[in-house]
Amino acid sequence: MTRLRKMMLDELERRNYSQTTRRAYLLGVEQFAKHFHCSPERLGLDHIRDYQVHLFRVKKLKPATVAVRLAALRFLFVAVLKRRWTVDETPYPKRPDTLPTVLSQDEVARLIDAALSPVHRAVLLTLYATGLRRAELTRLKVSDIDTERMVIHVLGGKGRKDRDVMLSPKLLDELRQYWRSLKQKPRTWLFPGGRWHGRTEQPMTDKVVWYACEQAGKRAGIDKPVHPHTLRHYAGSRTIPGELEYRWAKGPSMLRRSAFARGITRHSPGHKFWRKASSRSPGR
């Protein structure tokens, strides 16, 4: 480990950044240094601007990915190297505000039926029924399933925030069937890792969740891109009452963002957010 990498890792730990952010920032700085074959200490803002153009023009990266790379370099220059940084000189890329891909009910049913294994089926059903992010799903523990209150505790989700999501009776039955199918019963993680899911003390990796969605989509013959977040989008669309469907699809971007940000974790259509929004007609 180089001195600069250690300094950056220390600053990330001092600020209590998540492991995901640490990995993304360290990778971003590492790729920046490899591109110029030089230590970042000897590079400046002109190099960052050239690198940003390279990421778009040559690497064909998406604006969200480039924004993460810029955030990593900004952290390095400001927090570690104590250098000047202005957004005017190194602007973050503008992100297009597009609607997500949402599967139909028939496509979701075909997707789940096409799962490769009982484990993959349980993963897909959990994503579909709860709208969890893939990292949140892999970190679920057996103790997070609260059958008395019929909720799933999501601890340390995005932004280090805890929340509860609904546990439907159907999902609970499916999880119990999945549990009975396991040869080695995990004591900690709901979805254990390992090739045959036998490493009961290690959680499943994100790649397994991606693979489960990708393979099920191919086997089901779904032409749309299918990934873990696709089922999260579907979970968000399911929570929108019929009166709001038009506004969600055609209305202001703020309403679309609110629908996904709040609707996924607050599944009840009777929540005050829905009552307040649905009290106005779609055309207003």
Sequence and secondary structure as in RCSB ss.txt:
>XXXX:A:sequence
MTRLRKMMLDELERRNYSQTTRRAYLLGVEQFAKHFHCSPERLGLDHIRDYQVHLFRVKKLKPATVAVRLAALRF
LFVAVLKRRWTVDETPYPKRPDTLPTVLSQDEVARLIDAALSPVHRAVLLTLYATGLRRAELTRLKVSDIDTERM
VIHVLGGKGRKDRDVMLSPKLLDELRQYWRSLKQKPRTWLFPGGRWHGRTEQPMTDKVVWYACEQAGKRAGIDKP
VHPHTLRHYAGSRTIPGELEYRWAKGPSMLRRSAFARGITRHSPGHKFWRKASSRSPGR
>XXXX:A:secstr
  HHHHHHHHHHHHTT  HHHHHHHHHHHHHHHHHHTS GGG  HHHHHHHHHHHHHTS   HHHHHHHHHHHHH
IIIIIS     TTTS              HHHHHHHHHT SSHHHHHHHHHHHHH   HHHHHT BGGGEETTTT
EEEE S GGG  EEEE  HHHHHHHHHHHHH SS  SSBSSEESTTS EEEEE  HHHHHHHHHHHHHHHT  S 
  HHHHHHHHHHHTS HHHHHHHHHS HHHHHHHHHHHTT   TTSHHHHHHHTS TT 
